[in-house]
Amino acid sequence: MRVLAGLLLVWALDARADEVLRVLNWKNYIEPQVLEAFQQSTGIRVDYRTMTAAEELDAALAAGEAFDVVVPSHFQLARLLREKRLQPLDTGALSHYRQVDPGLLAMLAGIDGANRYAVPYLWGSVGLVINPGPAEAAYGGALPNSWSLLFDEHQAARLATCGIALLDAPEETASLWFNYRGRSLALQGPRQIERGLQALPGIARQARYLDNEAYIAALAEGRLCLAMGWVGHALTASARNPALQYRIPDEGAMVFIDSLAIPANAPRPDLALRFIDFLLEPRNALADARASQFYSPLPADSAEQAELARERPMQVLKAEERRRLYLLERLTAEQKAALDKVWAQVKAARAP
């Protein structure tokens, strides 16, 4: 009997050792200690892979690669659901689901069926990063909390003397450009997009940077006084330059939501649910937010968010700022083609 018991124990341990969870997530998007804690506490080995573009996730799922947990951005969800790439989430099996911010769930609800297939993980916004001292000096007074600082040619020209930057992100830039003017990018036809963005190449010509990385160091080193930027980048720069401020302009700012989901062909959806629930545990969610420097999925009034607000005020939005947020729109192929045409003109305007 002792021999049999010993064999059963060995078999049980072997079976546990064979439990492997395959994850595809964005690069630098988890606290390594959280990942290690999951493996240590469950005995489940995580085959953890990273991506740097949404297209990598699309390609992996289209090729039938077997992942148990993936992290699509909100603008991918409608298509992934239409193509039946994801399986429904049993939120009843997620003990921490009730601790997810209802406001985030409400935003995702705008995508038909999204809340049945995905749960928010980390999210972020694109706002204004400002170095108030030199910016006010160049502007000639107090700065309005407005995208006009970048999107009005006269104001941008004044601030260009101390350095302005735009993101090399056509959809985000166009969305914010039209929203500033009280219009939705998603409702513009191809010709309206081309006409509506006619002034953008001129502003881009004045910008010192049109990129998604170099502007971070330029802000930190004081070579820029104003930039359009992702909140995570603003936090990175402000760690070296505490004078920097991150603002959600009065006209609003777009957000993206990256969610945890289980592919339709996941080999171990049971392990996937355990991993997702582990990441939603408030202390783990807080740790991942700290590591990534993006927003956590926790409610604004949670104790963890209050803790983070004391530590990093720019990483927790105030209630009035949240009310000014909207999801980045999805474009048709025709709209995207029109925008790509304009963006080629934007880049050509900056050519030497």
C-alpha positions in Angstrom: 0.0 0.0 0.0 2.9 2.4 0.8 4.4 1.7 -2.6 1.1 2.3 -4.3 0.6 5.5 -2.3 4.1 6.6 -3.3 3.4 5.9 -6.9 0.1 7.9 -6.8 1.9 10.8 -5.3 4.6 10.7 -8.0 1.9 10.5 -10.7 0.1 13.5 -9.1 3.2 15.5 -9.0 4.1 14.6 -12.6 0.6 15.6 -13.7 0.9 18.9 -11.9 4.3 19.5 -13.4 2.8 19.0 -16.8 0.3 21.8 -16.3 1.4 24.5 -18.6 -0.3 27.8 -19.3 0.5 29.6 -22.5 0.2 33.4 -22.4 0.6 36.1 -25.1 0.9 39.6 -23.6 2.2 43.0 -24.5 5.9 43.6 -23.7 6.6 45.1 -20.3 3.0 44.6 -19.3 3.3 42.5 -16.1 5.1 42.7 -12.8 7.6 39.7 -13.0 7.0 39.0 -9.3 3.3 38.6 -10.0 4.0 36.0 -12.7 6.5 34.2 -10.4 4.0 34.2 -7.5 1.3 32.6 -9.7 3.7 29.8 -10.7 4.9 29.3 -7.1 1.4 29.2 -5.6 -0.2 27.0 -8.2 2.6 24.8 -9.5 1.5 25.8 -13.0 4.3 26.6 -15.4 3.7 29.7 -17.5 5.0 29.8 -21.1 5.0 33.5 -21.3 5.5 35.3 -24.6 5.3 38.9 -25.6 4.3 41.1 -28.5 4.8 44.7 -29.5 2.0 45.1 -32.1 -1.6 44.1 -32.3 -1.0 42.5 -35.6 1.2 39.9 -33.9 -1.8 38.7 -31.9 -4.0 38.7 -35.0 -1.4 36.6 -36.9 -1.0 34.1 -34.0 -4.7 33.5 -33.7 -5.3 33.3 -37.5 -2.5 30.7 -37.7 -4.2 28.6 -35.0 -1.4 29.0 -32.4 -2.6 27.5 -29.1 -2.6 30.2 -26.4 -4.6 30.0 -23.2 -4.7 33.7 -22.4 -4.2 36.6 -24.8 -4.4 40.4 -24.3 -6.3 42.1 -27.2 -6.8 45.8 -27.4 -10.4 47.0 -27.4 -10.4 47.9 -31.1 -9.6 44.2 -31.9 -12.5 42.7 -30.0 -15.3 43.2 -32.5 -13.4 41.5 -35.3 -12.1 38.7 -33.0 -15.6 38.0 -31.9 -17.0 38.2 -35.5 -14.3 35.6 -36.5 -15.1 33.5 -33.4 -11.5 33.6 -32.2 -12.5 33.9 -28.5 -14.5 31.8 -26.2 -17.0 33.1 -23.6 -15.6 33.9 -20.1 -17.2 32.3 -17.1 -17.1 35.4 -15.0 -18.8 33.4 -12.2 -15.5 31.5 -11.8 -13.6 34.8 -11.3 -13.8 35.6 -7.6 -12.3 39.1 -8.2 -14.4 40.1 -11.2 -16.7 42.2 -8.9 -13.6 44.3 -8.1 -13.2 45.5 -11.7 -14.1 49.1 -12.3 -17.7 49.3 -13.4 -16.8 52.3 -15.6 -14.4 50.3 -17.6 -17.0 47.5 -18.1 -19.4 50.2 -19.2 -17.0 51.5 -21.8 -16.4 47.9 -23.1 -20.1 47.4 -23.3 -20.1 49.7 -26.2 -18.5 46.9 -28.2 -21.3 44.3 -28.7 -20.6 41.2 -26.7 -17.2 42.3 -25.4 -18.0 41.9 -21.7 -18.9 38.2 -22.3 -15.6 37.5 -23.8 -13.0 39.8 -22.2 -12.2 41.5 -18.8 -10.2 44.7 -18.5 -6.6 44.2 -17.6 -4.7 47.5 -18.1 -5.7 50.7 -19.9 -4.3 54.1 -20.8 -5.0 57.4 -22.4 -3.4 59.9 -24.8 -3.2 63.4 -23.3 -0.9 66.4 -23.2 2.5 66.3 -21.5 3.5 69.8 -20.4 6.5 71.4 -18.9 4.7 74.5 -17.5 7.6 76.9 -16.9 9.0 77.1 -20.5 5.6 76.4 -22.0 4.0 79.4 -20.2 7.0 81.6 -21.1 6.7 80.7 -24.8 2.9 81.0 -24.8 2.9 84.3 -23.0 0.8 83.4 -20.0 -1.3 80.7 -18.4 -2.0 77.7 -20.6 -5.5 76.7 -21.5 -6.3 73.0 -20.7 -7.0 72.4 -24.4 -5.8 70.5 -27.4 -5.7 74.0 -29.0 -2.1 74.2 -27.7 -1.2 71.6 -30.4 -4.1 71.7 -32.9 -4.4 75.5 -33.3 -1.8 76.7 -35.8 -1.1 80.0 -34.0 -0.8 78.5 -30.5 1.3 75.6 -31.8 3.7 78.1 -33.5 4.2 80.0 -30.2 5.0 76.8 -28.3 7.2 75.5 -31.1 9.9 77.9 -29.9 10.4 75.7 -26.8 9.7 72.4 -28.5 6.5 70.5 -29.4 6.0 66.9 -30.4 3.3 64.7 -32.0 2.9 61.0 -31.9 3.5 58.9 -35.0 0.1 57.5 -34.5 -2.3 58.4 -37.3 -5.6 57.0 -35.8 -5.0 58.4 -32.3 -4.0 61.8 -33.7 -6.9 62.1 -36.1 -9.4 60.9 -33.5 -8.2 63.6 -31.1 -8.1 66.2 -33.9 -11.7 65.7 -34.8 -12.9 65.3 -31.2 -11.3 68.7 -30.4 -13.5 70.1 -33.1 -16.6 68.4 -31.7 -16.7 65.7 -34.3 -16.2 61.9 -34.3 -13.5 60.4 -36.6 -15.7 57.3 -37.0 -18.5 59.4 -38.6 -16.3 61.1 -41.2 -16.2 59.9 -44.8 -12.9 59.5 -46.6 -13.2 62.9 -48.3 -14.1 64.5 -45.0 -11.1 63.0 -43.3 -8.8 64.4 -46.0 -10.4 67.8 -45.9 -10.6 67.9 -42.1 -6.9 67.2 -41.6 -5.6 69.7 -44.2 -3.9 71.8 -41.5 -2.2 68.9 -39.8 0.9 68.7 -42.1 1.7 72.4 -41.3 1.6 71.8 -37.6 3.7 68.6 -37.9 6.3 70.7 -39.8 6.8 72.8 -36.6 7.1 69.7 -34.3 10.6 68.7 -33.2 9.5 65.1 -33.0 6.9 62.9 -34.8 7.6 59.6 -33.1 6.6 57.2 -30.3 9.9 56.9 -28.3 12.5 59.6 -28.7 10.1 62.3 -27.4 10.2 60.6 -23.9 13.9 61.4 -23.4 13.4 64.9 -25.0 10.7 65.6 -22.4 12.8 64.3 -19.5 15.8 66.4 -20.6 13.8 69.6 -21.1 14.1 69.7 -24.9 10.4 69.8 -25.3 7.8 71.8 -23.4 4.7 70.2 -24.9 3.9 66.8 -26.4 1.0 64.5 -27.2 1.8 61.4 -25.3 0.7 58.1 -23.7 0.3 58.3 -20.0 2.9 55.5 -19.4 5.4 57.6 -21.4 4.5 60.7 -19.4 5.2 58.9 -16.2 8.5 57.6 -17.5 9.6 61.1 -18.4 8.3 62.7 -15.2 10.4 60.3 -13.1 13.5 62.1 -14.5 11.8 65.6 -14.8 9.3 66.1 -11.9 8.2 69.4 -13.4 6.2 67.6 -16.1 2.5 67.5 -15.9 0.1 65.1 -17.7 -3.3 66.6 -18.5 -6.6 65.4 -19.9 -7.8 68.4 -21.9 -11.2 69.9 -21.5 -12.3 68.6 -24.9 -11.5 65.0 -23.8 -9.0 62.3 -24.5 -9.1 58.9 -26.1 -8.4 55.7 -24.2 -7.5 52.2 -25.1 -8.4 49.2 -23.0 -6.3 46.0 -23.1 -8.3 43.0 -21.9 -7.7 39.4 -20.8 -9.4 36.9 -23.0 -9.3 33.1 -23.7 -8.9 32.0 -27.4 -11.5 29.6 -28.8 -8.8 27.0 -29.3 -7.2 27.3 -25.8 -5.9 23.9 -24.6 -6.4 24.8 -20.9 -9.2 27.3 -20.4 -9.5 26.0 -16.8 -5.9 27.2 -16.1 -6.6 30.4 -18.0 -9.4 31.3 -15.6 -7.2 30.8 -12.6 -4.5 33.0 -14.1 -7.0 35.8 -15.0 -8.5 35.7 -11.5 -5.0 35.9 -10.0 -4.2 39.1 -12.1 -7.5 40.7 -11.0 -6.7 40.3 -7.3 -6.3 43.9 -6.3 -2.7 43.7 -5.0 -1.6 42.0 -8.2 -3.5 44.5 -10.3 -1.8 47.3 -8.5 1.6 45.7 -8.9 1.0 45.3 -12.7 -0.1 48.9 -12.9 3.1 50.1 -11.1 5.3 47.9 -13.4 3.7 49.0 -16.6 3.0 52.6 -15.6 -0.5 52.4 -17.1 -3.9 52.5 -15.3 -5.2 49.6 -13.2 -8.6 48.1 -13.8 -9.6 48.8 -10.1 -12.4 51.3 -9.2 -11.4 54.9 -8.6 -12.6 54.6 -4.9 -10.7 51.5 -4.1 -8.0 51.5 -1.3 -5.4 50.3 -3.8 -6.2 53.2 -6.2 -5.9 55.6 -3.2 -2.5 54.2 -2.4 -1.4 54.6 -6.0 -2.7 58.1 -6.2 -0.6 59.1 -3.1 2.5 57.5 -4.7 1.9 58.5 -8.4 -0.8 61.2 -8.8 -0.6 61.2 -12.6 -1.4 57.5 -12.8 -4.8 57.8 -11.2 -7.4 59.9 -13.0 -9.8 62.1 -11.1 -13.5 61.6 -11.5 -14.0 64.7 -13.7 -11.1 63.5 -16.0 -12.7 60.1 -16.4 -15.9 61.7 -17.6 -14.0 63.3 -20.5 -12.6 60.0 -21.8 -13.8 58.1 -24.9 -12.7 54.9 -26.6 -10.6 55.1 -29.8 -12.9 54.5 -32.7 -12.7 51.7 -35.2 -12.3 52.7 -38.9 -13.4 51.1 -42.1 -10.9 50.1 -44.7 -11.9 53.2 -46.8 -11.5 55.6 -43.8 -8.1 54.0 -43.0 -6.9 54.4 -46.6 -7.9 58.1 -46.5 -6.1 58.6 -43.2 -3.0 56.8 -44.5 -2.9 59.2 -47.4 -3.0 62.2 -45.1 -0.4 60.7 -42.8 2.0 60.3 -45.8 1.5 64.0 -46.4 2.3 64.7 -42.7 5.5 62.8 -42.9 6.4 64.4 -46.3 6.0 67.8 -44.7 8.7 67.0 -42.3 11.2 65.7 -44.9 14.4 67.8 -45.2 
